[in-house]
Each structure stands twice: as C-alpha cells, then as structure tokens.
Amino acid sequence: MRYQLTDHEWAAIRPMLPNKPRGVPRVNDRRVLNGIFWVLRSGAPWRDLPNSFVPIPLATTASFDGGVLAFGAGS
C-alpha cells in the first residue's frame, strides 16, 4: 500500500521504540506508524485514515502536542 514504511525504514526506526509493555497492551507499532505517515504524507484528515492502519478510536484520540504524540480525549 502507498505510504507504508519499507523494511529498511522499519529496521532503522524499530530500535528507537519502547519495548517494555506498560498499562494497555501494545498494538502493532509498524501499523500505527504507517497510519501516522499516511496522514502526514497524503495530507488527508485523521477521519479519512483507512481502517487497515489503526482502529478508529485510536486514530480519533491521537494528536501531536508540541511534537510529541499524545493520546486521550483531552489531547
């Protein structure tokens, strides 16, 4: 699919992600990042994000606050 991370890009990013589960079980990090990059590269609003990337509740509560990805209704 268009705008997805290549295996080479994923190999460079993966070691920088946290690997210790805390609280809510983690979702597929690569899938979430592909969804974020899809929105950023396509210029589409979050509501147009295809379901194949992340569940709609996650996508609608995610936002960037000062360059940091934040989750929650108040974000």
All heavy atoms as a GROMACS GRO file, in nm:
protein
  589
    1MET      N    1   0.085  -0.119   0.000
    1MET     CA    2   0.000   0.000   0.000
    1MET      C    3   0.089   0.124   0.000
    1MET      O    4   0.199   0.124   0.054
    1MET     CB    5  -0.092  -0.001   0.121
    1MET     CG    6  -0.192   0.113   0.122
    1MET     SD    7  -0.301   0.108   0.264
    1MET     CE    8  -0.450   0.056   0.182
    2ARG      N    9   0.039   0.228  -0.056
    2ARG     CA   10   0.112   0.353  -0.067
    2ARG      C   11   0.139   0.414   0.071
    2ARG      O   12   0.056   0.404   0.160
    2ARG     CB   13   0.026   0.448  -0.150
    2ARG     CG   14   0.098   0.567  -0.201
    2ARG     CD   15   0.008   0.639  -0.297
    2ARG     NE   16   0.076   0.756  -0.345
    2ARG     CZ   17   0.021   0.848  -0.419
    2ARG    NH1   18  -0.103   0.836  -0.456
    2ARG    NH2   19   0.088   0.952  -0.458
    3TYR      N   20   0.252   0.477   0.086
    3TYR     CA   21   0.293   0.548   0.207
    3TYR      C   22   0.333   0.458   0.323
    3TYR      O   23   0.343   0.502   0.435
    3TYR     CB   24   0.186   0.646   0.256
    3TYR     CG   25   0.141   0.748   0.157
    3TYR    CD1   26   0.007   0.763   0.125
    3TYR    CD2   27   0.233   0.832   0.094
    3TYR    CE1   28  -0.035   0.859   0.034
    3TYR    CE2   29   0.192   0.927   0.003
    3TYR     CZ   30   0.058   0.940  -0.027
    3TYR     OH   31   0.017   1.034  -0.116
    4GLN      N   32   0.355   0.330   0.300
    4GLN     CA   33   0.396   0.242   0.409
    4GLN      C   34   0.548   0.241   0.422
    4GLN      O   35   0.620   0.262   0.326
    4GLN     CB   36   0.345   0.101   0.387
    4GLN     CG   37   0.196   0.090   0.408
    4GLN     CD   38   0.152  -0.054   0.419
    4GLN    OE1   39   0.232  -0.146   0.415
    4GLN    NE2   40   0.023  -0.074   0.435
    5LEU      N   41   0.593   0.216   0.544
    5LEU     CA   42   0.737   0.206   0.570
    5LEU      C   43   0.794   0.085   0.497
    5LEU      O   44   0.733  -0.023   0.498
    5LEU     CB   45   0.763   0.189   0.718
    5LEU     CG   46   0.731   0.308   0.809
    5LEU    CD1   47   0.737   0.264   0.955
    5LEU    CD2   48   0.827   0.420   0.783
    6THR      N   49   0.910   0.102   0.437
    6THR     CA   50   0.979  -0.012   0.377
    6THR      C   51   1.043  -0.092   0.489
    6THR      O   52   1.056  -0.045   0.604
    6THR     CB   53   1.088   0.035   0.279
    6THR    OG1   54   1.188   0.106   0.354
    6THR    CG2   55   1.031   0.123   0.170
    7ASP      N   56   1.087  -0.212   0.458
    7ASP     CA   57   1.156  -0.295   0.559
    7ASP      C   58   1.282  -0.225   0.608
    7ASP      O   59   1.316  -0.231   0.726
    7ASP     CB   60   1.190  -0.432   0.502
    7ASP     CG   61   1.065  -0.518   0.480
    7ASP    OD1   62   0.962  -0.490   0.545
    7ASP    OD2   63   1.072  -0.612   0.400
    8HIS      N   64   1.352  -0.158   0.518
    8HIS     CA   65   1.474  -0.085   0.554
    8HIS      C   66   1.443   0.030   0.650
    8HIS      O   67   1.512   0.050   0.750
    8HIS     CB   68   1.543  -0.034   0.428
    8HIS     CG   69   1.669   0.042   0.454
    8HIS    ND1   70   1.784  -0.021   0.495
    8HIS    CD2   71   1.697   0.174   0.447
    8HIS    CE1   72   1.879   0.071   0.512
    8HIS    NE2   73   1.828   0.189   0.483
    9GLU      N   74   1.338   0.108   0.622
    9GLU     CA   75   1.297   0.218   0.710
    9GLU      C   76   1.254   0.165   0.846
    9GLU      O   77   1.290   0.221   0.950
    9GLU     CB   78   1.183   0.298   0.647
    9GLU     CG   79   1.224   0.376   0.524
    9GLU     CD   80   1.105   0.430   0.447
    9GLU    OE1   81   0.996   0.369   0.450
    9GLU    OE2   82   1.122   0.535   0.382
   10TRP      N   83   1.177   0.056   0.846
   10TRP     CA   84   1.129  -0.002   0.971
   10TRP      C   85   1.247  -0.052   1.056
   10TRP      O   86   1.249  -0.035   1.177
   10TRP     CB   87   1.031  -0.115   0.944
   10TRP     CG   88   0.986  -0.185   1.068
   10TRP    CD1   89   1.006  -0.315   1.099
   10TRP    CD2   90   0.917  -0.128   1.180
   10TRP    NE1   91   0.952  -0.344   1.222
   10TRP    CE2   92   0.897  -0.230   1.274
   10TRP    CE3   93   0.871  -0.002   1.209
   10TRP    CZ2   94   0.833  -0.209   1.395
   10TRP    CZ3   95   0.807   0.020   1.331
   10TRP    CH2   96   0.788  -0.083   1.422
   11ALA      N   97   1.347  -0.113   0.991
   11ALA     CA   98   1.464  -0.162   1.063
   11ALA      C   99   1.539  -0.047   1.131
   11ALA      O  100   1.597  -0.065   1.239
   11ALA     CB  101   1.557  -0.236   0.968
   12ALA      N  102   1.537   0.072   1.072
   12ALA     CA  103   1.604   0.188   1.132
   12ALA      C  104   1.523   0.247   1.247
   12ALA      O  105   1.580   0.294   1.346
   12ALA     CB  106   1.628   0.294   1.025
   13ILE      N  107   1.392   0.241   1.240
   13ILE     CA  108   1.305   0.302   1.342
   13ILE      C  109   1.281   0.210   1.461
   13ILE      O  110   1.277   0.255   1.576
   13ILE     CB  111   1.170   0.343   1.279
   13ILE    CG1  112   1.191   0.457   1.181
   13ILE    CG2  113   1.069   0.382   1.385
   13ILE    CD1  114   1.068   0.490   1.099
   14ARG      N  115   1.265   0.082   1.437
   14ARG     CA  116   1.223  -0.012   1.540
   14ARG      C  117   1.307  -0.009   1.668
   14ARG      O  118   1.252  -0.010   1.779
   14ARG     CB  119   1.222  -0.154   1.484
   14ARG     CG  120   1.162  -0.252   1.579
   14ARG     CD  121   1.146  -0.386   1.515
   14ARG     NE  122   1.074  -0.474   1.606
   14ARG     CZ  123   1.069  -0.603   1.593
   14ARG    NH1  124   1.130  -0.661   1.493
   14ARG    NH2  125   1.002  -0.675   1.679
   15PRO      N  126   1.441  -0.001   1.660
   15PRO     CA  127   1.519   0.000   1.785
   15PRO      C  128   1.494   0.124   1.872
   15PRO      O  129   1.524   0.123   1.991
   15PRO     CB  130   1.664  -0.001   1.737
   15PRO     CG  131   1.660  -0.048   1.596
   15PRO     CD  132   1.527  -0.009   1.543
   16MET      N  133   1.437   0.229   1.817
   16MET     CA  134   1.413   0.352   1.893
   16MET      C  135   1.281   0.350   1.969
   16MET      O  136   1.255   0.439   2.050
   16MET     CB  137   1.415   0.472   1.797
   16MET     CG  138   1.549   0.495   1.734
   16MET     SD  139   1.543   0.638   1.628
   16MET     CE  140   1.610   0.569   1.479
   17LEU      N  141   1.197   0.252   1.944
   17LEU     CA  142   1.067   0.244   2.009
   17LEU      C  143   1.079   0.173   2.143
   17LEU      O  144   1.164   0.086   2.160
   17LEU     CB  145   0.968   0.167   1.919
   17LEU     CG  146   0.941   0.231   1.784
   17LEU    CD1  147   0.855   0.138   1.700
   17LEU    CD2  148   0.873   0.365   1.800
   18PRO      N  149   0.993   0.210   2.239
   18PRO     CA  150   0.996   0.142   2.369
   18PRO      C  151   0.957  -0.005   2.352
   18PRO      O  152   0.873  -0.037   2.269
   18PRO     CB  153   0.892   0.217   2.452
   18PRO     CG  154   0.808   0.291   2.355
   18PRO     CD  155   0.889   0.312   2.231
   19ASN      N  156   1.021  -0.091   2.427
   19ASN     CA  157   0.991  -0.234   2.414
   19ASN      C  158   0.937  -0.296   2.542
   19ASN      O  159   0.914  -0.414   2.549
   19ASN     CB  160   1.114  -0.311   2.366
   19ASN     CG  161   1.231  -0.299   2.461
   19ASN    OD1  162   1.218  -0.241   2.567
   19ASN    ND2  163   1.345  -0.353   2.423
   20LYS      N  164   0.916  -0.216   2.644
   20LYS     CA  165   0.861  -0.266   2.769
   20LYS      C  166   0.712  -0.231   2.774
   20LYS      O  167   0.675  -0.114   2.769
   20LYS     CB  168   0.930  -0.202   2.889
   20LYS     CG  169   1.073  -0.250   2.909
   20LYS     CD  170   1.142  -0.169   3.014
   20LYS     CE  171   1.127  -0.228   3.150
   20LYS     NZ  172   1.202  -0.153   3.251
   21PRO      N  173   0.625  -0.333   2.781
   21PRO     CA  174   0.481  -0.303   2.787
   21PRO      C  175   0.444  -0.240   2.921
   21PRO      O  176   0.493  -0.283   3.025
   21PRO     CB  177   0.416  -0.440   2.771
   21PRO     CG  178   0.520  -0.539   2.807
   21PRO     CD  179   0.652  -0.474   2.781
   22ARG      N  180   0.364  -0.134   2.916
   22ARG     CA  181   0.316  -0.068   3.037
   22ARG      C  182   0.168  -0.038   3.018
   22ARG      O  183   0.130   0.019   2.916
   22ARG     CB  184   0.390   0.063   3.062
   22ARG     CG  185   0.537   0.045   3.086
   22ARG     CD  186   0.605   0.175   3.119
   22ARG     NE  187   0.563   0.283   3.031
   22ARG     CZ  188   0.627   0.396   3.016
   22ARG    NH1  189   0.736   0.418   3.083
   22ARG    NH2  190   0.583   0.488   2.936
   23GLY      N  191   0.087  -0.075   3.112
   23GLY     CA  192  -0.055  -0.043   3.105
   23GLY      C  193  -0.127  -0.120   2.996
   23GLY      O  194  -0.128  -0.242   2.994
   24VAL      N  195  -0.184  -0.048   2.902
   24VAL     CA  196  -0.263  -0.106   2.794
   24VAL      C  197  -0.173  -0.188   2.702
   24VAL      O  198  -0.063  -0.144   2.668
   24VAL     CB  199  -0.333   0.007   2.713
   24VAL    CG1  200  -0.412  -0.050   2.597
   24VAL    CG2  201  -0.420   0.090   2.803
   25PRO      N  202  -0.219  -0.307   2.661
   25PRO     CA  203  -0.137  -0.387   2.569
   25PRO      C  204  -0.106  -0.310   2.441
   25PRO      O  205  -0.189  -0.238   2.388
   25PRO     CB  206  -0.225  -0.509   2.538
   25PRO     CG  207  -0.324  -0.515   2.649
   25PRO     CD  208  -0.343  -0.373   2.696
   26ARG      N  209   0.018  -0.324   2.394
   26ARG     CA  210   0.062  -0.252   2.274
   26ARG      C  211  -0.004  -0.307   2.149
   26ARG      O  212  -0.031  -0.426   2.138
   26ARG     CB  213   0.213  -0.262   2.260
   26ARG     CG  214   0.286  -0.195   2.375
   26ARG     CD  215   0.434  -0.194   2.354
   26ARG     NE  216   0.473  -0.115   2.239
   26ARG     CZ  217   0.487   0.018   2.240
   26ARG    NH1  218   0.462   0.085   2.350
   26ARG    NH2  219   0.526   0.082   2.133
   27VAL      N  220  -0.027  -0.218   2.056
   27VAL     CA  221  -0.074  -0.258   1.924
   27VAL      C  222   0.048  -0.271   1.834
   27VAL      O  223   0.160  -0.246   1.876
   27VAL     CB  224  -0.174  -0.154   1.866
   27VAL    CG1  225  -0.300  -0.149   1.949
   27VAL    CG2  226  -0.111  -0.017   1.856
   28ASN      N  227   0.028  -0.308   1.711
   28ASN     CA  228   0.138  -0.324   1.617
   28ASN      C  229   0.199  -0.188   1.586
   28ASN      O  230   0.138  -0.104   1.519
   28ASN     CB  231   0.084  -0.391   1.490
   28ASN     CG  232   0.190  -0.419   1.389
   28ASN    OD1  233   0.279  -0.337   1.365
   28ASN    ND2  234   0.181  -0.534   1.326
   29ASP      N  235   0.320  -0.163   1.637
   29ASP     CA  236   0.385  -0.032   1.620
   29ASP      C  237   0.403   0.006   1.474
   29ASP      O  238   0.384   0.122   1.437
   29ASP     CB  239   0.523  -0.031   1.688
   29ASP     CG  240   0.514  -0.036   1.840
   29ASP    OD1  241   0.416   0.018   1.894
   29ASP    OD2  242   0.604  -0.091   1.902
   30ARG      N  243   0.440  -0.090   1.392
   30ARG     CA  244   0.462  -0.058   1.250
   30ARG      C  245   0.331  -0.014   1.184
   30ARG      O  246   0.329   0.080   1.106
   30ARG     CB  247   0.520  -0.180   1.177
   30ARG     CG  248   0.560  -0.149   1.035
   30ARG     CD  249   0.633  -0.265   0.972
   30ARG     NE  250   0.681  -0.232   0.839
   30ARG     CZ  251   0.761  -0.307   0.769
   30ARG    NH1  252   0.806  -0.421   0.818
   30ARG    NH2  253   0.799  -0.271   0.648
   31ARG      N  254   0.223  -0.079   1.220
   31ARG     CA  255   0.091  -0.043   1.164
   31ARG      C  256   0.050   0.098   1.207
   31ARG      O  257   0.000   0.177   1.126
   31ARG     CB  258  -0.011  -0.146   1.213
   31ARG     CG  259  -0.140  -0.141   1.140
   31ARG     CD  260  -0.224  -0.260   1.182
   31ARG     NE  261  -0.358  -0.212   1.205
   31ARG     CZ  262  -0.450  -0.273   1.273
   31ARG    NH1  263  -0.425  -0.390   1.328
   31ARG    NH2  264  -0.568  -0.222   1.289
   32VAL      N  265   0.074   0.131   1.333
   32VAL     CA  266   0.040   0.265   1.383
   32VAL      C  267   0.125   0.371   1.313
   32VAL      O  268   0.074   0.474   1.267
   32VAL     CB  269   0.058   0.273   1.537
   32VAL    CG1  270   0.045   0.416   1.586
   32VAL    CG2  271  -0.043   0.184   1.606
   33LEU      N  272   0.256   0.346   1.302
   33LEU     CA  273   0.343   0.443   1.234
   33LEU      C  274   0.306   0.458   1.087
   33LEU      O  275   0.308   0.568   1.034
   33LEU     CB  276   0.489   0.402   1.249
   33LEU     CG  277   0.548   0.424   1.388
   33LEU    CD1  278   0.688   0.366   1.395
   33LEU    CD2  279   0.549   0.571   1.423
   34ASN      N  280   0.270   0.347   1.022
   34ASN     CA  281   0.225   0.357   0.884
   34ASN      C  282   0.102   0.446   0.873
   34ASN      O  283   0.090   0.526   0.779
   34ASN     CB  284   0.196   0.219   0.825
   34ASN     CG  285   0.319   0.147   0.779
   34ASN    OD1  286   0.419   0.208   0.744
   34ASN    ND2  287   0.314   0.015   0.781
   35GLY      N  288   0.011   0.436   0.969
   35GLY     CA  289  -0.108   0.521   0.970
   35GLY      C  290  -0.072   0.668   0.989
   35GLY      O  291  -0.125   0.756   0.921
   36ILE      N  292   0.019   0.696   1.080
   36ILE     CA  293   0.063   0.834   1.105
   36ILE      C  294   0.128   0.891   0.980
   36ILE      O  295   0.097   1.002   0.936
   36ILE     CB  296   0.158   0.840   1.225
   36ILE    CG1  297   0.083   0.808   1.355
   36ILE    CG2  298   0.226   0.978   1.234
   36ILE    CD1  299   0.172   0.784   1.474
   37PHE      N  300   0.219   0.813   0.920
   37PHE     CA  301   0.286   0.861   0.800
   37PHE      C  302   0.189   0.875   0.682
   37PHE      O  303   0.204   0.963   0.599
   37PHE     CB  304   0.404   0.770   0.763
   37PHE     CG  305   0.518   0.781   0.860
   37PHE    CD1  306   0.577   0.668   0.913
   37PHE    CD2  307   0.565   0.904   0.901
   37PHE    CE1  308   0.682   0.677   1.004
   37PHE    CE2  309   0.670   0.915   0.991
   37PHE     CZ  310   0.728   0.802   1.042
   38TRP      N  311   0.087   0.790   0.676
   38TRP     CA  312  -0.013   0.801   0.570
   38TRP      C  313  -0.083   0.937   0.578
   38TRP      O  314  -0.099   1.006   0.479
   38TRP     CB  315  -0.116   0.688   0.580
   38TRP     CG  316  -0.213   0.688   0.467
   38TRP    CD1  317  -0.201   0.624   0.348
   38TRP    CD2  318  -0.340   0.757   0.461
   38TRP    NE1  319  -0.310   0.649   0.269
   38TRP    CE2  320  -0.397   0.730   0.336
   38TRP    CE3  321  -0.409   0.838   0.550
   38TRP    CZ2  322  -0.520   0.782   0.297
   38TRP    CZ3  323  -0.531   0.890   0.512
   38TRP    CH2  324  -0.585   0.862   0.387
   39VAL      N  325  -0.124   0.975   0.699
   39VAL     CA  326  -0.191   1.104   0.718
   39VAL      C  327  -0.095   1.219   0.683
   39VAL      O  328  -0.132   1.312   0.612
   39VAL     CB  329  -0.245   1.119   0.862
   39VAL    CG1  330  -0.290   1.261   0.890
   39VAL    CG2  331  -0.358   1.022   0.886
   40LEU      N  332   0.028   1.212   0.732
   40LEU     CA  333   0.124   1.319   0.708
   40LEU      C  334   0.160   1.331   0.560
   40LEU      O  335   0.171   1.442   0.507
   40LEU     CB  336   0.250   1.297   0.791
   40LEU     CG  337   0.233   1.307   0.942
   40LEU    CD1  338   0.361   1.268   1.013
   40LEU    CD2  339   0.190   1.447   0.982
   41ARG      N  340   0.180   1.219   0.493
   41ARG     CA  341   0.222   1.222   0.352
   41ARG      C  342   0.107   1.252   0.257
   41ARG      O  343   0.127   1.316   0.154
   41ARG     CB  344   0.287   1.090   0.314
   41ARG     CG  345   0.420   1.068   0.381
   41ARG     CD  346   0.475   0.931   0.353
   41ARG     NE  347   0.605   0.912   0.415
   41ARG     CZ  348   0.665   0.794   0.426
   41ARG    NH1  349   0.607   0.685   0.380
   41ARG    NH2  350   0.782   0.785   0.485
   42SER      N  351  -0.014   1.206   0.290
   42SER     CA  352  -0.127   1.226   0.199
   42SER      C  353  -0.195   1.361   0.220
   42SER      O  354  -0.259   1.412   0.130
   42SER     CB  355  -0.232   1.116   0.219
   42SER     OG  356  -0.296   1.129   0.345
   43GLY      N  357  -0.179   1.418   0.339
   43GLY     CA  358  -0.246   1.544   0.369
   43GLY      C  359  -0.393   1.527   0.405
   43GLY      O  360  -0.465   1.624   0.423
   44ALA      N  361  -0.438   1.403   0.417
   44ALA     CA  362  -0.578   1.375   0.449
   44ALA      C  363  -0.602   1.394   0.599
   44ALA      O  364  -0.510   1.379   0.679
   44ALA     CB  365  -0.613   1.232   0.410
   45PRO      N  366  -0.726   1.424   0.638
   45PRO     CA  367  -0.757   1.434   0.781
   45PRO      C  368  -0.758   1.295   0.844
   45PRO      O  369  -0.774   1.194   0.776
   45PRO     CB  370  -0.896   1.498   0.784
   45PRO     CG  371  -0.954   1.473   0.650
   45PRO     CD  372  -0.840   1.460   0.554
   46TRP      N  373  -0.743   1.291   0.977
   46TRP     CA  374  -0.742   1.165   1.050
   46TRP      C  375  -0.865   1.081   1.022
   46TRP      O  376  -0.858   0.959   1.015
   46TRP     CB  377  -0.730   1.190   1.201
   46TRP     CG  378  -0.593   1.225   1.245
   46TRP    CD1  379  -0.549   1.350   1.277
   46TRP    CD2  380  -0.482   1.138   1.261
   46TRP    NE1  381  -0.416   1.345   1.312
   46TRP    CE2  382  -0.372   1.215   1.303
   46TRP    CE3  383  -0.463   1.000   1.244
   46TRP    CZ2  384  -0.247   1.160   1.330
   46TRP    CZ3  385  -0.339   0.946   1.270
   46TRP    CH2  386  -0.233   1.025   1.311
   47ARG      N  387  -0.980   1.145   1.007
   47ARG     CA  388  -1.106   1.071   0.988
   47ARG      C  389  -1.106   0.992   0.856
   47ARG      O  390  -1.184   0.900   0.840
   47ARG     CB  391  -1.226   1.164   0.996
   47ARG     CG  392  -1.235   1.262   0.882
   47ARG     CD  393  -1.359   1.353   0.896
   47ARG     NE  394  -1.356   1.455   0.795
   47ARG     CZ  395  -1.300   1.575   0.809
   47ARG    NH1  396  -1.243   1.606   0.924
   47ARG    NH2  397  -1.300   1.662   0.711
   48ASP      N  398  -1.018   1.027   0.762
   48ASP     CA  399  -1.009   0.955   0.635
   48ASP      C  400  -0.906   0.843   0.637
   48ASP      O  401  -0.883   0.777   0.536
   48ASP     CB  402  -0.975   1.052   0.522
   48ASP     CG  403  -1.089   1.149   0.494
   48ASP    OD1  404  -1.202   1.121   0.537
   48ASP    OD2  405  -1.063   1.253   0.430
   49LEU      N  406  -0.844   0.820   0.752
   49LEU     CA  407  -0.743   0.715   0.766
   49LEU      C  408  -0.808   0.578   0.741
   49LEU      O  409  -0.908   0.544   0.803
   49LEU     CB  410  -0.684   0.718   0.907
   49LEU     CG  411  -0.578   0.617   0.940
   49LEU    CD1  412  -0.450   0.644   0.859
   49LEU    CD2  413  -0.546   0.622   1.088
   50PRO      N  414  -0.753   0.499   0.648
   50PRO     CA  415  -0.810   0.365   0.623
   50PRO      C  416  -0.803   0.277   0.748
   50PRO      O  417  -0.706   0.283   0.824
   50PRO     CB  418  -0.721   0.308   0.512
   50PRO     CG  419  -0.660   0.427   0.447
   50PRO     CD  420  -0.645   0.529   0.556
   51ASN      N  421  -0.903   0.194   0.769
   51ASN     CA  422  -0.910   0.107   0.887
   51ASN      C  423  -0.795   0.008   0.892
   51ASN      O  424  -0.766  -0.047   0.997
   51ASN     CB  425  -1.042   0.030   0.889
   51ASN     CG  426  -1.158   0.120   0.919
   51ASN    OD1  427  -1.142   0.227   0.977
   51ASN    ND2  428  -1.276   0.078   0.879
   52SER      N  429  -0.729  -0.015   0.781
   52SER     CA  430  -0.620  -0.113   0.779
   52SER      C  431  -0.499  -0.066   0.861
   52SER      O  432  -0.414  -0.145   0.895
   52SER     CB  433  -0.576  -0.141   0.636
   52SER     OG  434  -0.530  -0.023   0.574
   53PHE      N  435  -0.492   0.062   0.894
   53PHE     CA  436  -0.378   0.114   0.970
   53PHE      C  437  -0.399   0.104   1.120
   53PHE      O  438  -0.322   0.040   1.189
   53PHE     CB  439  -0.348   0.259   0.932
   53PHE     CG  440  -0.290   0.272   0.795
   53PHE    CD1  441  -0.359   0.338   0.696
   53PHE    CD2  442  -0.167   0.219   0.764
   53PHE    CE1  443  -0.306   0.350   0.569
   53PHE    CE2  444  -0.112   0.230   0.638
   53PHE     CZ  445  -0.183   0.296   0.540
   54VAL      N  446  -0.497   0.170   1.173
   54VAL     CA  447  -0.524   0.165   1.318
   54VAL      C  448  -0.674   0.171   1.341
   54VAL      O  449  -0.748   0.223   1.259
   54VAL     CB  450  -0.457   0.283   1.393
   54VAL    CG1  451  -0.307   0.269   1.394
   54VAL    CG2  452  -0.498   0.415   1.337
   55PRO      N  453  -0.720   0.118   1.454
   55PRO     CA  454  -0.862   0.128   1.486
   55PRO      C  455  -0.905   0.275   1.496
   55PRO      O  456  -0.829   0.358   1.544
   55PRO     CB  457  -0.875   0.058   1.621
   55PRO     CG  458  -0.750  -0.019   1.638
   55PRO     CD  459  -0.644   0.048   1.556
   56ILE      N  460  -1.025   0.305   1.452
   56ILE     CA  461  -1.075   0.443   1.452
   56ILE      C  462  -1.068   0.509   1.590
   56ILE      O  463  -1.025   0.622   1.600
   56ILE     CB  464  -1.219   0.448   1.394
   56ILE    CG1  465  -1.213   0.415   1.245
   56ILE    CG2  466  -1.284   0.584   1.415
   56ILE    CD1  467  -1.129   0.508   1.161
   57PRO      N  468  -1.107   0.442   1.701
   57PRO     CA  469  -1.096   0.511   1.832
   57PRO      C  470  -0.955   0.560   1.862
   57PRO      O  471  -0.937   0.668   1.914
   57PRO     CB  472  -1.141   0.406   1.932
   57PRO     CG  473  -1.228   0.313   1.854
   57PRO     CD  474  -1.169   0.310   1.715
   58LEU      N  475  -0.854   0.482   1.825
   58LEU     CA  476  -0.716   0.524   1.849
   58LEU      C  477  -0.682   0.644   1.762
   58LEU      O  478  -0.625   0.741   1.808
   58LEU     CB  479  -0.620   0.409   1.820
   58LEU     CG  480  -0.471   0.442   1.830
   58LEU    CD1  481  -0.436   0.482   1.973
   58LEU    CD2  482  -0.386   0.325   1.785
   59ALA      N  483  -0.719   0.639   1.636
   59ALA     CA  484  -0.686   0.747   1.544
   59ALA      C  485  -0.756   0.877   1.580
   59ALA      O  486  -0.700   0.985   1.562
   59ALA     CB  487  -0.722   0.707   1.401
   60THR      N  488  -0.877   0.870   1.631
   60THR     CA  489  -0.950   0.993   1.661
   60THR      C  490  -0.909   1.055   1.794
   60THR      O  491  -0.941   1.171   1.819
   60THR     CB  492  -1.102   0.968   1.662
   60THR    OG1  493  -1.132   0.866   1.758
   60THR    CG2  494  -1.152   0.927   1.526
   61THR      N  495  -0.837   0.980   1.878
   61THR     CA  496  -0.793   1.038   2.006
   61THR      C  497  -0.645   1.070   2.006
   61THR      O  498  -0.593   1.120   2.105
   61THR     CB  499  -0.824   0.943   2.124
   61THR    OG1  500  -0.757   0.819   2.102
   61THR    CG2  501  -0.972   0.920   2.138
   62ALA      N  502  -0.576   1.041   1.898
   62ALA     CA  503  -0.433   1.070   1.890
   62ALA      C  504  -0.412   1.212   1.838
   62ALA      O  505  -0.485   1.259   1.752
   62ALA     CB  506  -0.364   0.970   1.799
   63SER      N  507  -0.315   1.280   1.892
   63SER     CA  508  -0.282   1.414   1.845
   63SER      C  509  -0.135   1.442   1.875
   63SER      O  510  -0.072   1.371   1.952
   63SER     CB  511  -0.370   1.519   1.911
   63SER     OG  512  -0.340   1.526   2.049
   64PHE      N  513  -0.084   1.545   1.815
   64PHE     CA  514   0.053   1.585   1.843
   64PHE      C  515   0.050   1.709   1.931
   64PHE      O  516  -0.017   1.807   1.899
   64PHE     CB  517   0.128   1.615   1.712
   64PHE     CG  518   0.164   1.491   1.637
   64PHE    CD1  519   0.084   1.441   1.538
   64PHE    CD2  520   0.281   1.423   1.669
   64PHE    CE1  521   0.119   1.326   1.470
   64PHE    CE2  522   0.316   1.307   1.603
   64PHE     CZ  523   0.235   1.259   1.503
   65ASP      N  524   0.119   1.702   2.042
   65ASP     CA  525   0.125   1.814   2.136
   65ASP      C  526   0.271   1.852   2.152
   65ASP      O  527   0.348   1.782   2.216
   65ASP     CB  528   0.064   1.772   2.270
   65ASP     CG  529   0.061   1.884   2.370
   65ASP    OD1  530   0.064   2.002   2.329
   65ASP    OD2  531   0.056   1.855   2.492
   66GLY      N  532   0.311   1.961   2.090
   66GLY     CA  533   0.449   2.005   2.099
   66GLY      C  534   0.546   1.907   2.035
   66GLY      O  535   0.658   1.890   2.082
   67GLY      N  536   0.503   1.840   1.928
   67GLY     CA  537   0.588   1.746   1.859
   67GLY      C  538   0.589   1.607   1.919
   67GLY      O  539   0.659   1.518   1.871
   68VAL      N  540   0.508   1.583   2.023
   68VAL     CA  541   0.503   1.454   2.089
   68VAL      C  542   0.364   1.395   2.065
   68VAL      O  543   0.263   1.464   2.081
   68VAL     CB  544   0.528   1.467   2.241
   68VAL    CG1  545   0.512   1.333   2.310
   68VAL    CG2  546   0.665   1.526   2.266
   69LEU      N  547   0.357   1.268   2.028
   69LEU     CA  548   0.230   1.202   2.005
   69LEU      C  549   0.162   1.180   2.140
   69LEU      O  550   0.220   1.122   2.231
   69LEU     CB  551   0.250   1.069   1.934
   69LEU     CG  552   0.124   0.994   1.895
   69LEU    CD1  553   0.041   1.076   1.797
   69LEU    CD2  554   0.158   0.860   1.834
   70ALA      N  555   0.039   1.229   2.154
   70ALA     CA  556  -0.036   1.215   2.279
   70ALA      C  557  -0.170   1.150   2.250
   70ALA      O  558  -0.227   1.168   2.143
   70ALA     CB  559  -0.059   1.353   2.341
   71PHE      N  560  -0.220   1.074   2.344
   71PHE     CA  561  -0.348   1.006   2.330
   71PHE      C  562  -0.443   1.050   2.438
   71PHE      O  563  -0.403   1.079   2.549
   71PHE     CB  564  -0.331   0.853   2.338
   71PHE     CG  565  -0.247   0.798   2.227
   71PHE    CD1  566  -0.112   0.778   2.247
   71PHE    CD2  567  -0.303   0.768   2.106
   71PHE    CE1  568  -0.034   0.727   2.145
   71PHE    CE2  569  -0.225   0.718   2.003
   71PHE     CZ  570  -0.090   0.696   2.023
   72GLY      N  571  -0.572   1.053   2.407
   72GLY     CA  572  -0.674   1.084   2.506
   72GLY      C  573  -0.772   1.187   2.456
   72GLY      O  574  -0.745   1.259   2.361
   73ALA      N  575  -0.886   1.192   2.517
   73ALA     CA  576  -0.993   1.282   2.476
   73ALA      C  577  -0.951   1.428   2.487
   73ALA      O  578  -0.994   1.511   2.410
   73ALA     CB  579  -1.119   1.257   2.558
   74GLY      N  580  -0.868   1.459   2.584
   74GLY     CA  581  -0.827   1.598   2.603
   74GLY      C  582  -0.708   1.640   2.521
   74GLY      O  583  -0.661   1.751   2.530
   75SER      N  584  -0.656   1.550   2.440
   75SER     CA  585  -0.534   1.579   2.363
   75SER      C  586  -0.562   1.672   2.247
   75SER      O  587  -0.656   1.663   2.179
   75SER     CB  588  -0.474   1.451   2.309
   75SER     OG  589  -0.434   1.371   2.416
   0.00000   0.00000   0.00000
